[in-house]
């Protein structure tokens, strides 16, 4: 896994997001030859607390490896061989918390901040 911070500014508004890149095959997660790329974006609104925790748990499971991710699908009618092949060919870009500023406002007591 690798992480990078992306920043941009438009019309006086600045945005900053952390992006975690993961590839379960162990290859470079930013490699150009990937057949499939998936973006998972969490915490778009400041009051979305549980999805951010779910993103962190997903990243922890990915860090444990392919077997840990496949274990999440067991008993759900998923073809394990096909799932493994798909996971190995996929690069995941995960934004655990898109709206850090909104989250800070919510944590300070403004529950309606988006």
SENUDO-742573 format. One line per 3 residues: number of its first residue (from 1); their letters; for each residue x, y, z of N, C-alpha, C. Coordinates in steps of 0.001 Angstrom, whole numbers. Example, Ala and Ser with C-alpha at 12.3 -4.5 7.8 and 13.67 -1.06 7.14 Angstrom:
! residues 2
1	AS	13190:-5690:7800:12300:-4500:7800:13200:-3300:7800  12850:-2250:7080:13670:-1060:7140:12900:30:7870
***
This chain:
! residues 114
1	XXX	839:-1174:0:0:0:0:883:1236:0  373:2244:-669:1031:3547:-642:-42:4601:-399  388:5748:120:-553:6828:356:20:8116:-179
4	XXX	-863:8918:-757:-438:10246:-1170:-1525:11246:-802  -1105:12478:-600:-2039:13554:-294:-2186:14404:-1539  -3438:14639:-1914:-3720:15489:-3072:-4352:16775:-2573
7	XXX	-3898:17885:-3128:-4424:19191:-2749:-4738:20005:-3981  -5759:20859:-3846:-6126:21747:-4939:-6853:22948:-4360  -6892:24019:-5125:-7605:25220:-4697:-8316:25825:-5901
10	XXX	-9547:26259:-5675:-10340:26910:-6716:-11168:28011:-6078  -11105:29198:-6623:-11918:30317:-6141:-11835:30499:-4630  -10652:30389:-4069:-10464:30605:-2649:-10770:29406:-1765
13	XXX	-11271:28318:-2341:-11562:27117:-1552:-10432:26127:-1738  -9877:25652:-635:-8790:24676:-696:-9307:23314:-256  -8868:22296:-950:-9252:20930:-597:-7999:20072:-488
16	XXX	-8054:19130:453:-6940:18207:674:-7529:16842:993  -7090:15809:282:-7547:14452:580:-6357:13498:555  -6430:12511:1434:-5450:11433:1438:-6024:10293:614
19	XXX	-5215:9731:-271:-5622:8607:-1102:-4673:7445:-811  -5261:6302:-452:-4470:5100:-195:-4638:4181:-1403  -3523:3770:-1992:-3544:2855:-3133:-3164:1462:-2638
22	XXX	-3973:482:-2997:-3711:-893:-2562:-3882:-1835:-3736  -2988:-2796:-3806:-3081:-3851:-4808:-2720:-5156:-4117  -3670:-6064:-4041:-3478:-7291:-3274:-2485:-8249:-3906
25	XXX	-2166:-8056:-5170:-1193:-8931:-5812:229:-8659:-5327  401:-7554:-4623:1723:-7198:-4124:2511:-6338:-5089  2001:-6157:-6309:2689:-5310:-7279:2502:-3845:-6885
28	XXX	3236:-2976:-7554:3107:-1542:-7301:1663:-1128:-7533  1059:-520:-6545:-353:-157:-6616:-641:952:-7608  374:1587:-8167:141:2655:-9135:581:2229:-10532
31	XXX	847:955:-10708:1311:397:-11974:296:656:-13093  787:978:-14305:-103:1316:-15418:-794:122:-16052  -303:-1096:-15883:-845:-2249:-16578:-2104:-2847:-15971
34	XXX	-2648:-2245:-14942:-3830:-2807:-14284:-5016:-2853:-15231  -5788:-3909:-15127:-6973:-4042:-15954:-8187:-3384:-15313  -8178:-3281:-13995:-9336:-2756:-13283:-8879:-1831:-12168
37	XXX	-9523:-672:-12091:-9252:274:-11013:-10562:600:-10323  -10531:635:-8994:-11724:905:-8206:-11418:2050:-7246  -12281:3077:-7265:-12173:4181:-6320:-13256:4022:-5267
40	XXX	-12855:3982:-4017:-13784:3908:-2895:-13632:5199:-2098  -14708:5974:-2041:-14681:7299:-1441:-15584:7328:-214  -15022:7645:937:-15768:7644:2194:-15715:9033:2827
43	XXX	-16688:9313:3703:-16675:10555:4462:-16859:11789:3615  -17733:11706:2614:-17986:12862:1747:-18637:13995:2549  -19530:13635:3457:-20177:14622:4315:-19584:14521:5716
46	XXX	-19405:15635:6359:-18757:15673:7658:-19414:14806:8713  -20722:14614:8612:-21437:13843:9638:-21410:12335:9377  -20756:11891:8337:-20652:10464:8034:-19499:9862:8847
49	XXX	-19806:9451:10053:-18765:8965:10952:-18461:7482:10744  -19493:6654:10660:-19304:5200:10549:-18622:4799:9239  -18967:5405:8090:-18280:4998:6854:-16764:5184:6913
52	XXX	-16307:6208:7611:-14861:6420:7732:-14226:5263:8511  -14896:4835:9571:-14410:3677:10333:-14401:2420:9461  -15425:2269:8617:-15486:1111:7711:-14331:1148:6708
55	XXX	-13983:2339:6231:-12859:2469:5299:-11555:2047:5952  -11362:2463:7183:-10144:2093:7909:-10096:577:8107  -11215:-19:8466:-11259:-1483:8660:-10979:-2211:7342
58	XXX	-11530:-1701:6237:-11258:-2305:4934:-9765:-2249:4618  -9141:-1117:4862:-7710:-987:4600:-6894:-1917:5496  -7321:-2065:6756:-6639:-3003:7650:-6754:-4433:7116
61	XXX	-7937:-4788:6621:-8137:-6135:6063:-7291:-6326:4815  -7241:-5314:3956:-6398:-5406:2756:-4934:-5574:3135  -4514:-4894:4192:-3117:-4999:4638:-2798:-6406:5136
64	XXX	-3814:-7123:5633:-3618:-8510:6077:-3420:-9446:4886  -3873:-9034:3698:-3637:-9818:2495:-4890:-10373:1851  -4663:-11000:727:-5740:-11542:-101:-6643:-12514:657
67	XXX	-6058:-13407:1437:-6865:-14397:2170:-7850:-13721:3116  -7442:-12639:3756:-8327:-11928:4683:-9494:-11285:3943  -9237:-10737:2765:-10304:-10117:1977:-11268:-11189:1466
70	XXX	-10742:-12291:987:-11586:-13382:488:-12449:-13945:1610  -11911:-14001:2812:-12673:-14522:3952:-13947:-13708:4199  -13932:-12425:3869:-15121:-11588:4037:-16273:-12041:3142
73	XXX	-15952:-12701:2025:-16980:-13110:1062:-17454:-14548:1255  -16773:-15305:2087:-17153:-16711:2279:-18577:-16829:2813  -19289:-17833:2291:-20660:-18070:2729:-21670:-17156:2076
76	XXX	-21244:-16393:1084:-22142:-15451:413:-22371:-15819:-1055  -22040:-17059:-1416:-22264:-17515:-2785:-21285:-16950:-3802  -20116:-16537:-3367:-19116:-15951:-4252:-18163:-17032:-4741
79	XXX	-17853:-17017:-6038:-16872:-17932:-6615:-15483:-17464:-6172  -14869:-18188:-5234:-13608:-17759:-4640:-12479:-17651:-5665  -12423:-18574:-6608:-11371:-18529:-7624:-11493:-17264:-8473
82	XXX	-12695:-16951:-8868:-12935:-15751:-9682:-12662:-14485:-8863  -13059:-14497:-7588:-12800:-13349:-6729:-11300:-13098:-6592  -10542:-14160:-6367:-9088:-14007:-6240:-8470:-13436:-7515
85	XXX	-8916:-13929:-8657:-8388:-13426:-9934:-8718:-11943:-10105  -9920:-11554:-9726:-10330:-10154:-9838:-9524:-9285:-8883  -9352:-9736:-7652:-8570:-8967:-6676:-7140:-8766:-7150
88	XXX	-6546:-9795:-7738:-5150:-9708:-8202:-4989:-8744:-9374  -6058:-8518:-10130:-5992:-7645:-11302:-6487:-6231:-11001  -6755:-5936:-9744:-7395:-4667:-9393:-6494:-3792:-8538
91	XXX	-6492:-2520:-8858:-5884:-1512:-7997:-7016:-752:-7335  -6945:-641:-6012:-7941:85:-5245:-7354:1441:-4841  -8105:2489:-5079:-7768:3823:-4575:-8833:4143:-3534
94	XXX	-8425:4287:-2285:-9368:4483:-1191:-9153:5868:-583  -10219:6648:-543:-10209:7945:136:-10967:7732:1443  -10244:7528:2556:-10922:7203:3811:-11813:8323:4348
97	XXX	-11417:9585:4143:-12228:10704:4608:-12054:11869:3635  -13068:12063:2801:-12969:13132:1807:-13091:14515:2440  -13998:14666:3380:-14327:15981:3924:-13779:16150:5345
100	XXX	-12471:16305:5451:-11848:16450:6768:-12327:17712:7478  -12467:18793:6733:-12901:20050:7336:-14317:19936:7899  -15216:19309:7142:-16580:19105:7623:-16613:18210:8850
103	XXX	-15783:17199:8869:-15713:16294:10023:-15272:17053:11270  -14283:17931:11114:-13830:18732:12243:-14962:19597:12800  -15762:20189:11918:-16890:21012:12361:-17911:20175:13127
106	XXX	-18207:18992:12619:-19156:18104:13295:-18638:17724:14678  -17365:17407:14759:-16779:17020:16042:-16779:18177:17043  -16854:19412:16527:-16922:20582:17412:-18360:20953:17760
109	XXX	-19346:20166:17265:-20726:20397:17678:-21689:20864:16609  -21295:20974:15356:-22216:21373:14283:-22637:20131:13513  -23725:19451:13926:-24111:18174:13324:-24679:18267:11917
112	XXX	-24917:19464:11406:-25538:19587:10074:-24541:19906:8987  -23295:20033:9319:-22278:20377:8315:-22155:19267:7288  -22125:19635:6021:-21957:18666:4927:-20605:18796:4296
***
